[in-house]
Amino acid sequence: CVVSSHLLRRSVALTRRDHVVTSLKLHATLTILVVTVIYVILNVPLFVYLSLSYHNERLLTDTLSKSQLSLLRVFLDIVCVGLNAAINPLVYFCTMNNYRTVFRELFCSKMQE
């Protein structure tokens, strides 16, 4: 009877631990999925531009002037790279508890001082 209650408590503890591990894996998977989707969405315009400029440059030069093309390229570079880099910490902040905790400890405590 003592052995069976010990085994039951141990199996419940393992089940809880498995649930925690599964929950952590789910959060990590969600974070990776969100970051990847945002990366793809923000970089598709740049990839389309680069593909068009490499494979069919005439299509771009017939439609836009050289100055417009360089402005478009700079805009796409800044938006794609800059916005992606700016959004990633926000995604981590929204999806990961330990990231939120460390963020608050680093920045919020310094603001209160």
KOLGU-451880 format. One line per 4 residues: number of its first residue (from 1); their letters; for each residue x, y, z of C-alpha. Coordinates in steps of 0.1 Angstrom, whole numbers, plus 2048, in hexadecimal, padded with zeros to 3 digits. Each point is the difference from the previous one (the first is absolute). Layout:
<atoms>
NUM = a = X:Y:Z ~ ...
</atoms>
This chain:
<atoms>
1 = cvvs = 800:800:800 ~ 81D:818:808 ~ 812:7F6:7E1 ~ 7E1:805:7EA
5 = shll = 7F9:823:80F ~ 825:809:7FA ~ 7FE:7F4:7DC ~ 7DF:813:7FB
9 = rrsv = 810:821:80D ~ 81E:7FA:7EA ~ 7EA:7FB:7E1 ~ 7EC:81F:808
13 = altr = 820:814:804 ~ 80D:7F3:7DF ~ 7DF:808:7EF ~ 802:824:80D
17 = rdhv = 824:802:7F5 ~ 7F6:7F3:7DE ~ 7E4:81A:7FE ~ 819:81C:808
21 = vtsl = 819:7F4:7E6 ~ 7E4:7FD:7E6 ~ 7F4:823:809 ~ 823:80E:7FC
25 = klha = 804:7EF:7DF ~ 7DF:80D:7F4 ~ 80A:824:80A ~ 821:7FC:7EF
29 = tlti = 7EF:7F3:7E0 ~ 7E7:81C:800 ~ 81C:81A:804 ~ 814:7F0:7E4
33 = lvvt = 7E2:7FF:7E9 ~ 7F6:824:807 ~ 824:80D:7FA ~ 802:7EB:7E0
37 = viyv = 7DF:80C:7F2 ~ 809:825:807 ~ 822:7FB:7F0 ~ 7F0:7F1:7E1
41 = ilnv = 7E5:81B:7FD ~ 81A:81C:805 ~ 819:7F2:7E7 ~ 7EA:7F5:7E4
45 = plfv = 800:823:7F0 ~ 825:801:801 ~ 804:7DD:7F2 ~ 7E7:809:7E4
49 = ylsl = 814:820:7F8 ~ 821:7EE:800 ~ 7F2:7E4:7EA ~ 7F2:818:7E7
53 = syhn = 81F:815:7FF ~ 815:7E1:7FA ~ 7EB:7ED:7E8 ~ 7EC:81B:7EF
57 = erll = 811:821:806 ~ 7F0:80F:7E1 ~ 7DD:7FD:810 ~ 80C:816:81D
61 = tdtl = 813:819:7EB ~ 7E3:805:7E8 ~ 7E8:806:81D ~ 816:815:818
65 = sksq = 81D:818:7FC ~ 822:7F9:80E ~ 7FB:818:81D ~ 7DE:7F0:808
69 = lsll = 810:7DD:7FF ~ 81B:80B:818 ~ 7E6:810:817 ~ 7EB:7E0:7FE
73 = rvfl = 81E:7EA:808 ~ 80A:816:81E ~ 7DC:800:80D ~ 7FD:7DB:7FC
77 = divc = 821:7FA:812 ~ 7F7:817:81D ~ 7DD:7F3:803 ~ 809:7DB:7FD
81 = vgln = 81E:7FF:815 ~ 7F8:81C:818 ~ 7DC:7F7:807 ~ 808:7DC:804
85 = aain = 81B:808:819 ~ 7E9:817:813 ~ 7E3:7E8:801 ~ 813:7E1:80C
89 = plvy = 805:80D:824 ~ 7DB:808:802 ~ 7F7:7DD:7F5 ~ 818:7F1:81A
93 = fctm = 7F1:818:81A ~ 7DC:7F5:7F8 ~ 807:7DB:7FE ~ 81B:7F7:819
97 = nnyr = 7FB:805:826 ~ 825:7FE:808 ~ 808:81B:7E6 ~ 7E5:817:80F
101 = tvfr = 80F:7FA:823 ~ 823:809:7F6 ~ 7F5:81D:7EB ~ 7ED:80F:81E
105 = elfc = 81D:7FA:817 ~ 818:811:7E9 ~ 7EC:81E:7F4 ~ 7E3:806:818
109 = skmq = 815:7FF:81F ~ 818:81A:7F1 ~ 7E3:817:7F7 ~ 7F3:800:824
113 = e = 822:80A:80E
</atoms>
